[in-house]
Amino acid sequence: MRKRVAAEIGGAGRAECPECGATWVAGVDRRSNAVYCSRRCVTRAWRARKESFGERSQ
Ligand SMILES: [Zn+2]
């Protein structure tokens, strides 16, 4: 709990999910190298990227 507060005050590792906009404290709530908030967002972003890539190549 104290670690989380310190990280938030320091502003270190503030991360935002590019898919749904959720925020978390990297290194506390999630891994410091996490990009998306959840596996669901990882899959959704991956799917959207794949679909747009398919449209472009046609
Ligand atoms: Zn998300």
PDB file of the backbone (N, CA, C, O) and the ligand in Angstrom, with CONECT records:
HET     ZN  A 101       1
ATOM      1  N   MET A   1       0.842  -1.209   0.000  1.00  0.00           N
ATOM      2  CA  MET A   1       0.000   0.000   0.000  1.00  0.00           C
ATOM      3  C   MET A   1       0.870   1.250   0.000  1.00  0.00           C
ATOM      4  O   MET A   1       0.613   2.194  -0.747  1.00  0.00           O
ATOM      5  N   ARG A   2       1.895   1.250   0.838  1.00  0.00           N
ATOM      6  CA  ARG A   2       2.777   2.418   0.924  1.00  0.00           C
ATOM      7  C   ARG A   2       3.575   2.583  -0.373  1.00  0.00           C
ATOM      8  O   ARG A   2       3.855   3.696  -0.816  1.00  0.00           O
ATOM      9  N   LYS A   3       3.926   1.446  -0.960  1.00  0.00           N
ATOM     10  CA  LYS A   3       4.687   1.456  -2.205  1.00  0.00           C
ATOM     11  C   LYS A   3       3.861   2.100  -3.325  1.00  0.00           C
ATOM     12  O   LYS A   3       4.383   2.858  -4.143  1.00  0.00           O
ATOM     13  N   ARG A   4       2.585   1.787  -3.344  1.00  0.00           N
ATOM     14  CA  ARG A   4       1.679   2.321  -4.361  1.00  0.00           C
ATOM     15  C   ARG A   4       1.557   3.839  -4.234  1.00  0.00           C
ATOM     16  O   ARG A   4       1.630   4.554  -5.233  1.00  0.00           O
ATOM     17  N   VAL A   5       1.374   4.325  -3.027  1.00  0.00           N
ATOM     18  CA  VAL A   5       1.237   5.759  -2.789  1.00  0.00           C
ATOM     19  C   VAL A   5       2.508   6.484  -3.211  1.00  0.00           C
ATOM     20  O   VAL A   5       2.440   7.530  -3.857  1.00  0.00           O
ATOM     21  N   ALA A   6       3.651   5.946  -2.857  1.00  0.00           N
ATOM     22  CA  ALA A   6       4.927   6.564  -3.201  1.00  0.00           C
ATOM     23  C   ALA A   6       5.082   6.639  -4.713  1.00  0.00           C
ATOM     24  O   ALA A   6       5.565   7.642  -5.238  1.00  0.00           O
ATOM     25  N   ALA A   7       4.680   5.595  -5.411  1.00  0.00           N
ATOM     26  CA  ALA A   7       4.800   5.558  -6.871  1.00  0.00           C
ATOM     27  C   ALA A   7       3.867   6.583  -7.504  1.00  0.00           C
ATOM     28  O   ALA A   7       4.217   7.214  -8.501  1.00  0.00           O
ATOM     29  N   GLU A   8       2.692   6.747  -6.929  1.00  0.00           N
ATOM     30  CA  GLU A   8       1.733   7.707  -7.490  1.00  0.00           C
ATOM     31  C   GLU A   8       2.195   9.140  -7.261  1.00  0.00           C
ATOM     32  O   GLU A   8       2.074   9.983  -8.150  1.00  0.00           O
ATOM     33  N   ILE A   9       2.724   9.418  -6.072  1.00  0.00           N
ATOM     34  CA  ILE A   9       3.215  10.764  -5.760  1.00  0.00           C
ATOM     35  C   ILE A   9       4.425  11.095  -6.638  1.00  0.00           C
ATOM     36  O   ILE A   9       4.552  12.207  -7.150  1.00  0.00           O
ATOM     37  N   GLY A  10       5.306  10.112  -6.799  1.00  0.00           N
ATOM     38  CA  GLY A  10       6.501  10.314  -7.615  1.00  0.00           C
ATOM     39  C   GLY A  10       6.164  10.450  -9.095  1.00  0.00           C
ATOM     40  O   GLY A  10       6.963  10.971  -9.874  1.00  0.00           O
ATOM     41  N   GLY A  11       4.984   9.983  -9.478  1.00  0.00           N
ATOM     42  CA  GLY A  11       4.596  10.069 -10.878  1.00  0.00           C
ATOM     43  C   GLY A  11       5.322   9.065 -11.751  1.00  0.00           C
ATOM     44  O   GLY A  11       5.178   9.083 -12.974  1.00  0.00           O
ATOM     45  N   ALA A  12       6.098   8.194 -11.135  1.00  0.00           N
ATOM     46  CA  ALA A  12       6.855   7.206 -11.898  1.00  0.00           C
ATOM     47  C   ALA A  12       5.965   6.041 -12.294  1.00  0.00           C
ATOM     48  O   ALA A  12       5.234   5.488 -11.473  1.00  0.00           O
ATOM     49  N   GLY A  13       6.040   5.685 -13.546  1.00  0.00           N
ATOM     50  CA  GLY A  13       5.326   4.513 -13.997  1.00  0.00           C
ATOM     51  C   GLY A  13       3.835   4.696 -14.174  1.00  0.00           C
ATOM     52  O   GLY A  13       3.082   3.723 -14.157  1.00  0.00           O
ATOM     53  N   ARG A  14       3.398   5.941 -14.345  1.00  0.00           N
ATOM     54  CA  ARG A  14       1.990   6.163 -14.673  1.00  0.00           C
ATOM     55  C   ARG A  14       1.780   5.653 -16.100  1.00  0.00           C
ATOM     56  O   ARG A  14       2.444   6.108 -17.032  1.00  0.00           O
ATOM     57  N   ALA A  15       0.863   4.716 -16.262  1.00  0.00           N
ATOM     58  CA  ALA A  15       0.632   4.151 -17.586  1.00  0.00           C
ATOM     59  C   ALA A  15      -0.842   4.216 -17.943  1.00  0.00           C
ATOM     60  O   ALA A  15      -1.712   4.189 -17.073  1.00  0.00           O
ATOM     61  N   GLU A  16      -1.103   4.303 -19.239  1.00  0.00           N
ATOM     62  CA  GLU A  16      -2.482   4.361 -19.715  1.00  0.00           C
ATOM     63  C   GLU A  16      -2.675   3.353 -20.830  1.00  0.00           C
ATOM     64  O   GLU A  16      -1.837   3.219 -21.721  1.00  0.00           O
ATOM     65  N   CYS A  17      -3.790   2.647 -20.765  1.00  0.00           N
ATOM     66  CA  CYS A  17      -4.093   1.655 -21.789  1.00  0.00           C
ATOM     67  C   CYS A  17      -4.517   2.360 -23.076  1.00  0.00           C
ATOM     68  O   CYS A  17      -5.484   3.121 -23.067  1.00  0.00           O
ATOM     69  N   PRO A  18      -3.806   2.119 -24.189  1.00  0.00           N
ATOM     70  CA  PRO A  18      -4.148   2.772 -25.453  1.00  0.00           C
ATOM     71  C   PRO A  18      -5.456   2.260 -26.054  1.00  0.00           C
ATOM     72  O   PRO A  18      -5.990   2.840 -26.999  1.00  0.00           O
ATOM     73  N   GLU A  19      -5.955   1.174 -25.493  1.00  0.00           N
ATOM     74  CA  GLU A  19      -7.184   0.585 -26.030  1.00  0.00           C
ATOM     75  C   GLU A  19      -8.433   1.124 -25.341  1.00  0.00           C
ATOM     76  O   GLU A  19      -9.375   1.532 -26.019  1.00  0.00           O
ATOM     77  N   CYS A  20      -8.462   1.134 -24.013  1.00  0.00           N
ATOM     78  CA  CYS A  20      -9.669   1.568 -23.305  1.00  0.00           C
ATOM     79  C   CYS A  20      -9.439   2.815 -22.451  1.00  0.00           C
ATOM     80  O   CYS A  20     -10.395   3.380 -21.920  1.00  0.00           O
ATOM     81  N   GLY A  21      -8.193   3.250 -22.313  1.00  0.00           N
ATOM     82  CA  GLY A  21      -7.917   4.484 -21.594  1.00  0.00           C
ATOM     83  C   GLY A  21      -7.779   4.320 -20.088  1.00  0.00           C
ATOM     84  O   GLY A  21      -7.634   5.310 -19.371  1.00  0.00           O
ATOM     85  N   ALA A  22      -7.823   3.091 -19.600  1.00  0.00           N
ATOM     86  CA  ALA A  22      -7.672   2.851 -18.165  1.00  0.00           C
ATOM     87  C   ALA A  22      -6.245   3.178 -17.733  1.00  0.00           C
ATOM     88  O   ALA A  22      -5.293   2.950 -18.479  1.00  0.00           O
ATOM     89  N   THR A  23      -6.108   3.715 -16.522  1.00  0.00           N
ATOM     90  CA  THR A  23      -4.769   4.048 -16.033  1.00  0.00           C
ATOM     91  C   THR A  23      -4.409   3.164 -14.859  1.00  0.00           C
ATOM     92  O   THR A  23      -5.277   2.674 -14.137  1.00  0.00           O
ATOM     93  N   TRP A  24      -3.107   2.967 -14.681  1.00  0.00           N
ATOM     94  CA  TRP A  24      -2.609   2.188 -13.554  1.00  0.00           C
ATOM     95  C   TRP A  24      -1.192   2.634 -13.249  1.00  0.00           C
ATOM     96  O   TRP A  24      -0.588   3.401 -13.999  1.00  0.00           O
ATOM     97  N   VAL A  25      -0.670   2.138 -12.130  1.00  0.00           N
ATOM     98  CA  VAL A  25       0.698   2.472 -11.740  1.00  0.00           C
ATOM     99  C   VAL A  25       1.601   1.317 -12.138  1.00  0.00           C
ATOM    100  O   VAL A  25       1.563   0.246 -11.532  1.00  0.00           O
ATOM    101  N   ALA A  26       2.406   1.542 -13.154  1.00  0.00           N
ATOM    102  CA  ALA A  26       3.294   0.498 -13.646  1.00  0.00           C
ATOM    103  C   ALA A  26       4.278   0.076 -12.553  1.00  0.00           C
ATOM    104  O   ALA A  26       4.847   0.915 -11.854  1.00  0.00           O
ATOM    105  N   GLY A  27       4.462  -1.208 -12.423  1.00  0.00           N
ATOM    106  CA  GLY A  27       5.383  -1.717 -11.418  1.00  0.00           C
ATOM    107  C   GLY A  27       4.695  -2.005 -10.097  1.00  0.00           C
ATOM    108  O   GLY A  27       5.271  -2.653  -9.223  1.00  0.00           O
ATOM    109  N   VAL A  28       3.444  -1.518  -9.943  1.00  0.00           N
ATOM    110  CA  VAL A  28       2.688  -1.762  -8.712  1.00  0.00           C
ATOM    111  C   VAL A  28       1.415  -2.539  -9.045  1.00  0.00           C
ATOM    112  O   VAL A  28       1.233  -3.669  -8.593  1.00  0.00           O
ATOM    113  N   ASP A  29       0.544  -1.929  -9.835  1.00  0.00           N
ATOM    114  CA  ASP A  29      -0.689  -2.606 -10.245  1.00  0.00           C
ATOM    115  C   ASP A  29      -0.406  -3.658 -11.318  1.00  0.00           C
ATOM    116  O   ASP A  29      -0.999  -4.736 -11.328  1.00  0.00           O
ATOM    117  N   ARG A  30       0.517  -3.315 -12.221  1.00  0.00           N
ATOM    118  CA  ARG A  30       0.872  -4.216 -13.313  1.00  0.00           C
ATOM    119  C   ARG A  30       2.381  -4.217 -13.464  1.00  0.00           C
ATOM    120  O   ARG A  30       3.093  -3.499 -12.763  1.00  0.00           O
ATOM    121  N   ARG A  31       2.855  -5.035 -14.389  1.00  0.00           N
ATOM    122  CA  ARG A  31       4.291  -5.053 -14.641  1.00  0.00           C
ATOM    123  C   ARG A  31       4.701  -3.709 -15.242  1.00  0.00           C
ATOM    124  O   ARG A  31       3.900  -3.049 -15.904  1.00  0.00           O
ATOM    125  N   SER A  32       5.932  -3.315 -15.012  1.00  0.00           N
ATOM    126  CA  SER A  32       6.398  -2.005 -15.458  1.00  0.00           C
ATOM    127  C   SER A  32       6.430  -1.893 -16.977  1.00  0.00           C
ATOM    128  O   SER A  32       6.408  -0.787 -17.519  1.00  0.00           O
ATOM    129  N   ASN A  33       6.483  -3.031 -17.670  1.00  0.00           N
ATOM    130  CA  ASN A  33       6.541  -2.974 -19.138  1.00  0.00           C
ATOM    131  C   ASN A  33       5.200  -3.300 -19.780  1.00  0.00           C
ATOM    132  O   ASN A  33       5.125  -3.489 -20.994  1.00  0.00           O
ATOM    133  N   ALA A  34       4.139  -3.369 -18.978  1.00  0.00           N
ATOM    134  CA  ALA A  34       2.818  -3.658 -19.528  1.00  0.00           C
ATOM    135  C   ALA A  34       2.324  -2.486 -20.367  1.00  0.00           C
ATOM    136  O   ALA A  34       2.495  -1.328 -19.984  1.00  0.00           O
ATOM    137  N   VAL A  35       1.713  -2.783 -21.507  1.00  0.00           N
ATOM    138  CA  VAL A  35       1.207  -1.738 -22.391  1.00  0.00           C
ATOM    139  C   VAL A  35      -0.301  -1.617 -22.239  1.00  0.00           C
ATOM    140  O   VAL A  35      -0.844  -0.514 -22.173  1.00  0.00           O
ATOM    141  N   TYR A  36      -0.971  -2.767 -22.184  1.00  0.00           N
ATOM    142  CA  TYR A  36      -2.429  -2.771 -22.064  1.00  0.00           C
ATOM    143  C   TYR A  36      -2.841  -3.176 -20.656  1.00  0.00           C
ATOM    144  O   TYR A  36      -2.095  -3.851 -19.947  1.00  0.00           O
ATOM    145  N   CYS A  37      -4.054  -2.750 -20.257  1.00  0.00           N
ATOM    146  CA  CYS A  37      -4.504  -2.989 -18.890  1.00  0.00           C
ATOM    147  C   CYS A  37      -4.857  -4.454 -18.664  1.00  0.00           C
ATOM    148  O   CYS A  37      -4.767  -4.949 -17.540  1.00  0.00           O
ATOM    149  N   SER A  38      -5.258  -5.146 -19.723  1.00  0.00           N
ATOM    150  CA  SER A  38      -5.698  -6.526 -19.548  1.00  0.00           C
ATOM    151  C   SER A  38      -5.480  -7.329 -20.824  1.00  0.00           C
ATOM    152  O   SER A  38      -5.203  -6.773 -21.887  1.00  0.00           O
ATOM    153  N   ARG A  39      -5.607  -8.620 -20.700  1.00  0.00           N
ATOM    154  CA  ARG A  39      -5.453  -9.489 -21.867  1.00  0.00           C
ATOM    155  C   ARG A  39      -6.540  -9.195 -22.894  1.00  0.00           C
ATOM    156  O   ARG A  39      -6.334  -9.342 -24.099  1.00  0.00           O
ATOM    157  N   ARG A  40      -7.700  -8.776 -22.395  1.00  0.00           N
ATOM    158  CA  ARG A  40      -8.817  -8.466 -23.282  1.00  0.00           C
ATOM    159  C   ARG A  40      -8.441  -7.316 -24.223  1.00  0.00           C
ATOM    160  O   ARG A  40      -8.745  -7.356 -25.416  1.00  0.00           O
ATOM    161  N   CYS A  41      -7.787  -6.306 -23.682  1.00  0.00           N
ATOM    162  CA  CYS A  41      -7.386  -5.168 -24.494  1.00  0.00           C
ATOM    163  C   CYS A  41      -6.251  -5.540 -25.440  1.00  0.00           C
ATOM    164  O   CYS A  41      -6.189  -5.038 -26.563  1.00  0.00           O
ATOM    165  N   VAL A  42      -5.367  -6.403 -25.001  1.00  0.00           N
ATOM    166  CA  VAL A  42      -4.281  -6.878 -25.866  1.00  0.00           C
ATOM    167  C   VAL A  42      -4.869  -7.572 -27.086  1.00  0.00           C
ATOM    168  O   VAL A  42      -4.455  -7.324 -28.218  1.00  0.00           O
ATOM    169  N   THR A  43      -5.842  -8.444 -26.838  1.00  0.00           N
ATOM    170  CA  THR A  43      -6.478  -9.194 -27.920  1.00  0.00           C
ATOM    171  C   THR A  43      -7.253  -8.269 -28.844  1.00  0.00           C
ATOM    172  O   THR A  43      -7.189  -8.404 -30.066  1.00  0.00           O
ATOM    173  N   ARG A  44      -7.989  -7.324 -28.256  1.00  0.00           N
ATOM    174  CA  ARG A  44      -8.802  -6.408 -29.046  1.00  0.00           C
ATOM    175  C   ARG A  44      -7.916  -5.527 -29.942  1.00  0.00           C
ATOM    176  O   ARG A  44      -8.226  -5.325 -31.116  1.00  0.00           O
ATOM    177  N   ALA A  45      -6.839  -5.017 -29.399  1.00  0.00           N
ATOM    178  CA  ALA A  45      -5.933  -4.170 -30.170  1.00  0.00           C
ATOM    179  C   ALA A  45      -5.260  -4.978 -31.270  1.00  0.00           C
ATOM    180  O   ALA A  45      -5.076  -4.495 -32.387  1.00  0.00           O
ATOM    181  N   TRP A  46      -4.898  -6.197 -30.943  1.00  0.00           N
ATOM    182  CA  TRP A  46      -4.245  -7.069 -31.918  1.00  0.00           C
ATOM    183  C   TRP A  46      -5.187  -7.397 -33.066  1.00  0.00           C
ATOM    184  O   TRP A  46      -4.789  -7.417 -34.231  1.00  0.00           O
ATOM    185  N   ARG A  47      -6.450  -7.655 -32.713  1.00  0.00           N
ATOM    186  CA  ARG A  47      -7.486  -7.960 -33.725  1.00  0.00           C
ATOM    187  C   ARG A  47      -7.722  -6.760 -34.639  1.00  0.00           C
ATOM    188  O   ARG A  47      -7.758  -6.902 -35.861  1.00  0.00           O
ATOM    189  N   ALA A  48      -7.884  -5.573 -34.041  1.00  0.00           N
ATOM    190  CA  ALA A  48      -8.152  -4.357 -34.811  1.00  0.00           C
ATOM    191  C   ALA A  48      -7.010  -4.064 -35.765  1.00  0.00           C
ATOM    192  O   ALA A  48      -7.225  -3.642 -36.901  1.00  0.00           O
ATOM    193  N   ARG A  49      -5.792  -4.293 -35.292  1.00  0.00           N
ATOM    194  CA  ARG A  49      -4.612  -4.037 -36.108  1.00  0.00           C
ATOM    195  C   ARG A  49      -4.582  -5.011 -37.285  1.00  0.00           C
ATOM    196  O   ARG A  49      -4.252  -4.636 -38.411  1.00  0.00           O
ATOM    197  N   LYS A  50      -4.924  -6.239 -37.011  1.00  0.00           N
ATOM    198  CA  LYS A  50      -4.894  -7.274 -38.031  1.00  0.00           C
ATOM    199  C   LYS A  50      -5.958  -7.003 -39.097  1.00  0.00           C
ATOM    200  O   LYS A  50      -5.720  -7.184 -40.291  1.00  0.00           O
ATOM    201  N   GLU A  51      -7.138  -6.564 -38.639  1.00  0.00           N
ATOM    202  CA  GLU A  51      -8.224  -6.295 -39.581  1.00  0.00           C
ATOM    203  C   GLU A  51      -7.917  -5.112 -40.485  1.00  0.00           C
ATOM    204  O   GLU A  51      -8.155  -5.174 -41.691  1.00  0.00           O
ATOM    205  N   SER A  52      -7.386  -4.027 -39.909  1.00  0.00           N
ATOM    206  CA  SER A  52      -7.080  -2.837 -40.701  1.00  0.00           C
ATOM    207  C   SER A  52      -5.937  -3.140 -41.676  1.00  0.00           C
ATOM    208  O   SER A  52      -5.882  -2.593 -42.778  1.00  0.00           O
ATOM    209  N   PHE A  53      -5.046  -4.005 -41.257  1.00  0.00           N
ATOM    210  CA  PHE A  53      -3.935  -4.382 -42.131  1.00  0.00           C
ATOM    211  C   PHE A  53      -4.464  -5.186 -43.319  1.00  0.00           C
ATOM    212  O   PHE A  53      -3.993  -5.039 -44.446  1.00  0.00           O
ATOM    213  N   GLY A  54      -5.472  -6.053 -43.036  1.00  0.00           N
ATOM    214  CA  GLY A  54      -6.061  -6.867 -44.086  1.00  0.00           C
ATOM    215  C   GLY A  54      -6.803  -6.024 -45.106  1.00  0.00           C
ATOM    216  O   GLY A  54      -6.764  -6.301 -46.305  1.00  0.00           O
ATOM    217  N   GLU A  55      -7.494  -4.972 -44.609  1.00  0.00           N
ATOM    218  CA  GLU A  55      -8.242  -4.095 -45.515  1.00  0.00           C
ATOM    219  C   GLU A  55      -7.301  -3.345 -46.457  1.00  0.00           C
ATOM    220  O   GLU A  55      -7.578  -3.160 -47.642  1.00  0.00           O
ATOM    221  N   ARG A  56      -6.176  -2.922 -45.877  1.00  0.00           N
ATOM    222  CA  ARG A  56      -5.228  -2.132 -46.658  1.00  0.00           C
ATOM    223  C   ARG A  56      -4.571  -2.954 -47.771  1.00  0.00           C
ATOM    224  O   ARG A  56      -4.259  -2.436 -48.844  1.00  0.00           O
ATOM    225  N   SER A  57      -4.371  -4.234 -47.493  1.00  0.00           N
ATOM    226  CA  SER A  57      -3.639  -5.061 -48.448  1.00  0.00           C
ATOM    227  C   SER A  57      -4.534  -5.541 -49.594  1.00  0.00           C
ATOM    228  O   SER A  57      -4.043  -6.085 -50.583  1.00  0.00           O
ATOM    229  N   GLN A  58      -5.840  -5.339 -49.458  1.00  0.00           N
ATOM    230  CA  GLN A  58      -6.738  -5.812 -50.530  1.00  0.00           C
ATOM    231  C   GLN A  58      -6.810  -4.823 -51.705  1.00  0.00           C
ATOM    232  O   GLN A  58      -7.519  -5.073 -52.680  1.00  0.00           O
TER     233      GLN A  58
HETATM  234 ZN    ZN A 101      -7.553  -1.534 -21.500  1.00  0.00          ZN2+
END
